[in-house]
Amino acid sequence: METWRLFKRQRNRKGKVLSKAKRAFFRKTIEELAILEPWSPYKWAKKRNTGGKTLSIPILRNNSGETATSLKEKATFLREHAFSRPLEAELGDILNYSYPESLKIEDRLSTEEVLAACLRTKPDKAPGPDGIPNRVIHLLARSRIALLERLFQACWDLSYHPRAFHKATTVFIPKEGKKDYSNPSAYRPIALLNTLGKALESIVASRLKDISEKSDLLPKTQFGARPNRSTETALYLLKERILAILALGKIPSLLALDVQKAFDNVSHRRLIHNLRKRRVPNKIIGWIYSFLSDRSTSMRLLDFESSIEKVDLGIP
């Protein structure tokens, strides 16, 4: 354990040193360019901001052949596609299900985990409807952490996600490599959430991750979003299994699945059932149910923003 802590400390220090060196090099390069070629930094920044493409969305066409030309019409098309009603999940097997006793979990949130959750986000990421950037939350966490502790502790005790955090602003970004950007499916919806709410989400997610690892709630072959695992270890395991199959004189085969709109089509009842079946603490399950309930969002395209409408499916 001590060796792991030392490794993490040195890894974090390396990241800070590299980040500082990159920042210094970037600033020096910009200063030199500003003297030799004054317009170069402007052209570079403009190209980087737009990805070299125009930010305007072309005329959209839905599956019925109808077209959308105004920003309001385009927002409607994109909303209908992003929040289309999925097929109802088959829930017959969860009726009268006998659930095992849930695991126990620590009731008190520590100052350290609240501070870590608040500082985990990047300072200048796009804020949600409240317009408060993460940088402000960072300052508040460093100077008035007790205020945030009381708020988050109350939410944790009540298994409650405040209604003020249930509103989102949904923006759409073009997917890379699409041939036809007049199709609404060529755009990916991104939900911008309130920054304080994201800090609370981070606390619950860390608690859920910790108890999942300690109580072996996840299959050993799952590598995504888990500590001490990476793409490299997953590829190494795959390679070893292929070699083992070849050594037996057999031909290995691989099945890859891509679940379309997986997060958008999550059944809330099925999700809660799966959590209870795996003995996830009731305090976390109650918070997740509160988090998913009574959500709403507006659509933002360039300088247009639609009215707020309810969203009762999927995970934001």
C-alpha positions as CSV (number, residue, x, y, z in Angstrom):
1,M,0.0,0.0,0.0
2,E,2.8,2.4,0.9
3,T,4.6,1.6,-2.4
4,W,1.3,2.4,-4.3
5,R,1.0,5.7,-2.5
6,L,4.6,6.6,-3.4
7,F,3.9,5.7,-7.0
8,K,0.8,7.8,-7.2
9,R,2.7,10.8,-5.6
10,Q,5.5,10.5,-8.2
11,R,3.0,10.0,-11.0
12,N,1.1,13.1,-10.1
13,R,4.3,15.1,-9.7
14,K,5.4,14.0,-13.2
15,G,2.1,15.2,-14.6
16,K,2.5,18.6,-12.9
17,V,6.1,19.0,-14.2
18,L,5.1,18.1,-17.7
19,S,2.1,20.4,-17.6
20,K,4.2,23.3,-16.4
21,A,6.8,22.6,-19.1
22,K,4.2,22.5,-21.9
23,R,2.6,25.7,-20.7
24,A,5.9,27.5,-20.6
25,F,6.8,26.2,-24.1
26,F,3.4,27.2,-25.5
27,R,3.6,30.8,-24.0
28,K,7.2,31.2,-25.3
29,T,6.1,30.1,-28.8
30,I,3.1,32.4,-28.8
31,E,5.3,35.4,-27.8
32,E,7.8,34.7,-30.5
33,L,5.1,34.3,-33.1
34,A,3.4,37.5,-32.0
35,I,6.7,39.4,-32.8
36,L,7.6,37.7,-36.1
37,E,4.1,36.9,-37.5
38,P,1.4,38.9,-35.6
39,W,-1.5,37.3,-37.3
40,S,-0.4,33.7,-36.9
41,P,-1.6,33.2,-33.3
42,Y,-5.0,34.6,-34.3
43,K,-5.3,32.2,-37.3
44,W,-4.2,29.3,-35.2
45,A,-6.6,30.0,-32.4
46,K,-9.5,30.4,-34.8
47,K,-8.8,27.2,-36.6
48,R,-8.4,25.3,-33.2
49,N,-11.6,26.7,-31.9
50,T,-13.6,25.5,-34.9
51,G,-11.6,22.4,-35.6
52,G,-11.0,23.9,-39.0
53,K,-14.7,23.6,-39.9
54,T,-17.6,26.0,-39.8
55,L,-19.7,26.0,-36.7
56,S,-22.9,26.5,-38.6
57,I,-25.3,23.5,-38.9
58,P,-26.5,22.8,-42.4
59,I,-30.2,22.2,-43.3
60,L,-31.3,19.1,-41.4
61,R,-33.5,16.3,-42.8
62,N,-35.3,13.8,-40.6
63,N,-36.4,10.2,-41.6
64,S,-39.7,11.6,-42.9
65,G,-38.0,13.8,-45.4
66,E,-38.9,17.0,-43.6
67,T,-36.3,19.8,-43.5
68,A,-35.2,22.2,-40.7
69,T,-33.7,25.6,-41.7
70,S,-34.0,27.9,-38.7
71,L,-32.1,27.2,-35.5
72,K,-35.4,26.6,-33.6
73,E,-36.4,23.9,-36.2
74,K,-32.9,22.4,-36.1
75,A,-33.0,22.2,-32.3
76,T,-36.4,20.5,-32.5
77,F,-35.1,17.9,-35.0
78,L,-32.0,17.2,-32.9
79,R,-34.0,16.9,-29.7
80,E,-36.4,14.4,-31.3
81,H,-33.5,12.3,-32.4
82,A,-31.5,12.5,-29.2
83,F,-34.4,11.9,-26.9
84,S,-36.5,9.5,-29.0
85,R,-38.5,7.1,-27.0
86,P,-36.8,3.6,-26.9
87,L,-38.5,0.3,-26.8
88,E,-39.8,-0.5,-23.3
89,A,-37.5,-2.8,-21.4
90,E,-38.8,-6.3,-20.5
91,L,-39.2,-6.1,-16.7
92,G,-41.2,-9.3,-16.0
93,D,-38.3,-10.9,-14.2
94,I,-38.0,-8.2,-11.5
95,L,-41.5,-8.6,-10.2
96,N,-41.5,-10.1,-6.7
97,Y,-37.8,-10.5,-6.8
98,S,-36.1,-11.3,-3.5
99,Y,-33.1,-9.0,-3.0
100,P,-30.1,-9.9,-0.8
101,E,-29.2,-7.7,2.1
102,S,-27.4,-4.5,1.0
103,L,-23.8,-3.7,1.9
104,K,-22.9,-1.2,4.6
105,I,-21.2,2.1,3.9
106,E,-19.6,4.9,5.9
107,D,-22.2,7.6,6.8
108,R,-19.8,10.5,7.1
109,L,-18.2,12.3,4.2
110,S,-14.6,13.3,4.9
111,T,-13.2,16.7,4.2
112,E,-10.6,15.1,2.0
113,E,-13.1,13.4,-0.3
114,V,-15.3,16.5,-0.6
115,L,-12.2,18.6,-1.5
116,A,-10.9,16.0,-4.0
117,A,-14.3,15.8,-5.7
118,C,-14.5,19.6,-6.1
119,L,-10.9,19.9,-7.5
120,R,-11.2,16.9,-9.8
121,T,-12.9,18.8,-12.6
122,K,-11.0,20.9,-15.1
123,P,-11.2,24.6,-14.2
124,D,-12.4,26.0,-17.5
125,K,-14.8,23.3,-18.8
126,A,-18.2,24.6,-20.0
127,P,-20.6,25.3,-17.1
128,G,-24.3,24.3,-16.9
129,P,-27.4,26.5,-16.7
130,D,-26.1,28.2,-13.5
131,G,-23.1,29.6,-15.5
132,I,-20.7,29.0,-12.6
133,P,-17.3,27.7,-13.9
134,N,-15.4,25.0,-12.1
135,R,-12.7,27.5,-11.3
136,V,-15.1,29.3,-8.9
137,I,-15.9,25.9,-7.2
138,H,-12.2,25.3,-6.8
139,L,-11.7,28.7,-5.1
140,L,-14.7,28.0,-2.8
141,A,-13.4,24.5,-1.9
142,R,-10.0,25.8,-1.0
143,S,-11.3,28.7,1.2
144,R,-14.8,27.7,2.4
145,I,-14.8,23.9,2.3
146,A,-17.1,23.7,5.4
147,L,-20.0,25.2,3.4
148,L,-19.7,22.5,0.8
149,E,-19.3,19.8,3.4
150,R,-22.6,20.7,5.1
151,L,-24.5,20.8,1.8
152,F,-23.1,17.5,0.5
153,Q,-23.4,15.7,3.8
154,A,-27.1,16.7,4.0
155,C,-27.6,15.3,0.4
156,W,-25.8,12.1,1.3
157,D,-27.8,11.6,4.5
158,L,-31.1,12.1,2.7
159,S,-30.1,10.2,-0.5
160,Y,-31.1,13.3,-2.3
161,H,-29.9,15.1,-5.5
162,P,-31.2,18.8,-5.2
163,R,-33.8,19.8,-7.9
164,A,-31.6,22.8,-8.7
165,F,-29.1,20.4,-10.2
166,H,-31.6,18.5,-12.4
167,K,-31.6,21.1,-15.1
168,A,-29.2,20.8,-18.0
169,T,-28.3,22.6,-21.2
170,T,-27.8,20.2,-24.1
171,V,-25.4,21.2,-26.9
172,F,-24.6,19.2,-30.0
173,I,-21.2,18.6,-31.6
174,P,-20.6,17.0,-35.0
175,K,-19.3,13.5,-34.9
176,E,-15.9,13.0,-36.7
177,G,-15.8,11.5,-40.2
178,K,-19.5,11.7,-41.1
179,K,-20.3,12.1,-44.8
180,D,-23.7,13.7,-44.3
181,Y,-24.1,16.4,-41.7
182,S,-27.7,17.1,-42.7
183,N,-28.7,13.9,-40.8
184,P,-29.5,14.6,-37.0
185,S,-27.7,11.3,-36.2
186,A,-24.4,12.9,-37.2
187,Y,-24.4,15.0,-34.0
188,R,-23.6,14.0,-30.5
189,P,-25.6,15.5,-27.6
190,I,-23.6,16.7,-24.6
191,A,-25.4,17.6,-21.4
192,L,-23.9,20.6,-19.6
193,L,-24.7,20.2,-15.9
194,N,-24.4,22.6,-12.9
195,T,-20.9,22.5,-11.4
196,L,-21.9,22.0,-7.8
197,G,-24.1,19.0,-8.9
198,K,-21.1,17.5,-10.7
199,A,-19.0,17.6,-7.5
200,L,-21.8,15.8,-5.6
201,E,-22.0,13.2,-8.4
202,S,-18.2,12.7,-8.1
203,I,-18.5,11.9,-4.4
204,V,-21.2,9.3,-4.9
205,A,-19.3,7.8,-7.9
206,S,-16.2,7.5,-5.9
207,R,-18.1,5.8,-3.0
208,L,-19.7,3.4,-5.5
209,K,-16.4,2.6,-7.2
210,D,-14.7,1.9,-3.9
211,I,-17.4,-0.4,-2.6
212,S,-17.5,-2.2,-6.0
213,E,-13.8,-2.9,-5.8
214,K,-13.7,-3.9,-2.2
215,S,-16.8,-6.2,-2.5
216,D,-16.0,-7.7,-5.9
217,L,-19.3,-6.4,-7.5
218,L,-17.8,-6.2,-11.0
219,P,-16.5,-9.1,-13.2
220,K,-12.7,-9.5,-13.2
221,T,-12.7,-9.1,-17.0
222,Q,-14.1,-5.5,-16.9
223,F,-11.2,-3.0,-17.4
224,G,-12.9,0.3,-18.2
225,A,-13.0,3.0,-15.5
226,R,-11.3,0.8,-12.9
227,P,-8.1,1.4,-10.8
228,N,-4.9,-0.4,-11.6
229,R,-6.3,-1.5,-15.0
230,S,-5.8,0.0,-18.5
231,T,-6.2,-0.6,-22.2
232,E,-2.7,-2.1,-22.2
233,T,-3.6,-4.8,-19.6
234,A,-6.8,-5.6,-21.5
235,L,-4.9,-6.0,-24.7
236,Y,-2.2,-8.1,-22.9
237,L,-5.0,-10.5,-21.5
238,L,-6.6,-10.7,-25.0
239,K,-3.3,-11.6,-26.6
240,E,-2.5,-14.3,-23.9
241,R,-5.9,-15.9,-24.5
242,I,-5.5,-15.9,-28.2
243,L,-2.1,-17.5,-27.9
244,A,-3.5,-20.1,-25.5
245,I,-6.3,-21.0,-27.9
246,L,-3.8,-21.3,-30.8
247,A,-1.6,-23.5,-28.7
248,L,-4.6,-25.9,-28.4
249,G,-4.8,-26.1,-32.2
250,K,-8.1,-24.2,-32.3
251,I,-9.0,-21.0,-34.2
252,P,-9.8,-18.0,-32.0
253,S,-12.7,-15.7,-32.8
254,L,-13.8,-12.3,-31.5
255,L,-17.2,-10.8,-31.2
256,A,-17.3,-7.0,-30.8
257,L,-20.6,-5.2,-29.9
258,D,-21.4,-1.5,-30.1
259,V,-24.6,-0.7,-28.3
260,Q,-26.3,2.2,-30.1
261,K,-27.3,5.1,-27.8
262,A,-26.6,2.9,-24.7
263,F,-26.8,5.7,-22.1
264,D,-29.8,7.3,-23.8
265,N,-31.9,4.1,-23.6
266,V,-31.1,3.0,-20.0
267,S,-34.3,1.8,-18.2
268,H,-34.3,3.4,-14.8
269,R,-36.3,0.5,-13.2
270,R,-33.9,-2.1,-14.7
271,L,-30.9,-0.1,-13.5
272,I,-32.2,0.2,-9.9
273,H,-33.0,-3.6,-10.0
274,N,-29.5,-4.4,-11.1
275,L,-28.0,-2.3,-8.3
276,R,-30.2,-3.9,-5.6
277,K,-29.4,-7.3,-6.9
278,R,-25.7,-6.6,-6.5
279,R,-26.1,-5.4,-2.9
280,V,-25.2,-1.8,-3.6
281,P,-26.0,0.2,-0.4
282,N,-29.5,1.6,-0.2
283,K,-28.1,5.1,0.5
284,I,-26.4,5.1,-2.9
285,I,-29.4,3.5,-4.7
286,G,-31.7,6.2,-3.2
287,W,-29.4,9.0,-4.4
288,I,-29.2,7.5,-7.9
289,Y,-33.0,7.3,-8.1
290,S,-33.2,10.9,-7.0
291,F,-30.5,11.9,-9.5
292,L,-32.5,10.3,-12.4
293,S,-35.9,11.7,-11.5
294,D,-37.6,14.9,-12.7
295,R,-34.8,15.9,-15.1
296,S,-35.2,18.6,-17.7
297,T,-33.0,20.3,-20.4
298,S,-32.9,23.0,-23.0
299,M,-31.3,22.8,-26.4
300,R,-28.6,25.3,-27.3
301,L,-27.5,25.9,-30.9
302,L,-25.1,28.8,-31.5
303,D,-26.9,31.8,-30.0
304,F,-30.3,30.1,-29.8
305,E,-31.6,28.3,-26.7
306,S,-34.9,26.5,-26.6
307,S,-37.3,26.4,-23.6
308,I,-36.7,23.9,-20.9
309,E,-38.5,20.6,-21.3
310,K,-38.7,17.4,-19.2
311,V,-36.5,14.4,-19.9
312,D,-37.6,11.1,-18.4
313,L,-35.3,8.6,-20.1
314,G,-31.7,7.6,-20.2
315,I,-28.8,9.0,-18.1
316,P,-27.6,12.6,-18.5
